């Protein structure tokens, strides 16, 4: 008997209409928590810089949540948010993103040199204008570094949701394992890696666009 090939390309072509919705679902469940996490992390990070007593307890709680196994959290949420729902998967991923993004925002804002802040105040900048024109632009590289970690982690963790009925490309892993048919598993792995690579590349390009002074300094 001929040995079964690792990848059957004809299977991919025949089943692409079934793979595409899984890919789209995976993208939504991975990126929405990161966007929500960033929108929440920005004000919490600002609060952590302004009121340092709030920062350590907040980070402590986020670290405890981050240490929880994702599958266990999914199972706990099933009675509340339902089985095989996007919400069951996206709620934990949002908290995981927050655990990465809040420290990134705080570290980015605290990296702004004091003399730069003082110069902005001397030029008559209001606190809001200084935040938008000085603090946040300087903090961009650090914040985006955290955003890259959160995004790649989220894209990877979505697959675990397949064990509770909603995991995007993770369904291919379970389907292939149950049938001892490795083509779906390989396809799922490749698509997850490609998604993570594309997302990371887009964030790197965004950083280059948002920090033109860094490019000018590097080419000098």
N, C-alpha and C positions, 0 to 999 in steps of 0.2 A: 504493500500500500504506500502511496505517496504521502510524505510527511506534510501535515497542515502548515501552510506558510504563516508567518507572524502577522502579516497584513494581507487581507484580501481586498484588493483595490476595487473589484467589481461590487463588493458589499457596500463600500463607501458611496459609490455612485447611486446604487439602488436605494440606499437609506438616507441620502442627504436631506430629502424633505422631512424626515423625522429628526435628523440631527440639528437642522437649522433652528427650529423652535427652542430646543434645549440650549443652544448657543445664545440665542437672544435672551432667554430667561436667565441664564447664567450672568450675562453682562448686567442686566437690570439689578439682580440680587446682589451683585458684587459692588457696583458703583454707587447705587443709591445710599447704602449705609455710609460710604466714605464721604459723599457730599453732605449728608446730614451731620455726620461727625465733624466735618470741617466747620459747618455753620454754627454748631454748638460749641466747638472747641475755641473759636475765636473770642467770643465774649467771656467764656470761662477762663481762657488764658489771660485776657486783659485784666479780669478780676484777680487772678492769681498774682499778676505783677503788681497791681495796685495794693492788694491786701494779702501780704505774704502768708498770714496765718491761715488763710483759706486754701492755699496751694497744696501743702503737704497732706492734709486730710483728703482733699479731692483726688490727688494722685494715688494716695493709699487705697482708696475705694476702687479706683479704676484698675489698679494693679491686681487687687484681689479678684475683680471680675475677669480680668485678662487671664488670670491663672486657672480659671474654671475650664474644664474640658468642654469644647463646643457641643459635642453630642449630648452631654448631660444637660446642658442649658436648653438645647432644642427639645429634649424630652420633657423637661419641667414646664416648658411653655405650651406644649401641645394642648393640655386641658383649657388653657386661656385663649390661645390664638388659633387653635385648630391644627389638625393633621394635614400635611402636604400643602401648607400655605406659604406664600412669600414672607408674610409677617413673622412667622415662626423662625425663619432663617435670618431675616434682616435685623431683627431687634438685637440679638447677641452680636452680630457683626458691627452694628453701630457702636455698641459699647466697646468692642475691641478696637475700633478705629479711634474712639475717644481716648482710650488708654495710651495710644501712640501720639495722637495729635495735640492733646493738651500740653504735655511736656515740650513738644516741638514748638508750639506757639510761645510758651513762656521762655524757653531758651532763646528763641529768635528775638523776642522783644528785649530781653535782658542783654543781648549781645550788642545792642546799640550803644556806642561810646557816649559817656556822659558829656564830653565836650561838644558832640554833635547835637545832643538835646539842648544844651545850654545855648549854642549858636542859634538854634531854631527859635528858642524863647526870646533871645536878644533881637531877632529879626521880626518879632511881633507875631509869631505863629500862635494861634489858639491851640488848646490841647487837641481838639479834633483835627485841625489842619496838620499839626505836627504828627499825629498818629498816621494820617493818610499819606502825607508827603515825605515823612522822614522815617518814622519807626517801622511801619509795615514794609516799605520797600527794602530797607536794610535787613529785615527779618525774613524776607522771602526765601533765601537759600536754605535756611534752617527749617522753616515751615515745610517747604517742598520736599526736603529730605525725609521728614516724617510722613508726609503725604505719600511719597513713593513706597515707603515701607507698609503703610496702612492699606494702600491700594493693592499691592501684590499679595499681601496676606489675605485680604478679603477675597480676591479672585481664587486663591487656593482653598480657603475654608468653605466656600459655597458648596464645593463638592461633597462635604460631609453631610450636608442637608439631604442628600439622596437617601440616607438611612432612615429619615423620617418622611420620605415621600416627595421632597422638593429640593433637589440639589443640582438642577441644571445639567451640566455635562457629567456630573457625578453619577447620573443614571446609567451612563455608558459603562462605568466601572462595574456597577452591580450587575448589569445585564450580561456583560462579558464574563464576569466571574461565575455567575450562576450557570452559564451555558458552557463554561470552559472554552470560550471562544475569544481569542485575544485581540481581534481587530477592533472591536468597540473600545477596549481598554486603551490601546495605542492611540486611537483617534482622540479619545477624551484627554489623554495626557498631552498630546501634541497641541490640541486646541487651547488647553489651559495655559500651557507654556507660551504659546503665541500671544494669547490675550494679555498675560502678565508682561511679556516683553514689549508689546505695542503700547500698553498703558504707561509703562515706565519710560519708554522713549518719548511719548507725548508730554509727560511731565518734565523730562529733561529739556525738551524744546521750549516748553512754557517758561521754564526757569531762564533760559537764554533770552527769550523775548522780554521777560519782566526785569532782567538785570543786565541791560546793555552796557553798563559801566564795567561789569566784570569781563565782558568780551573785549572791551577797549583796553582794559588793564592787561589782559592776557596776551593781546597782540602787540603791546607796546615793547 
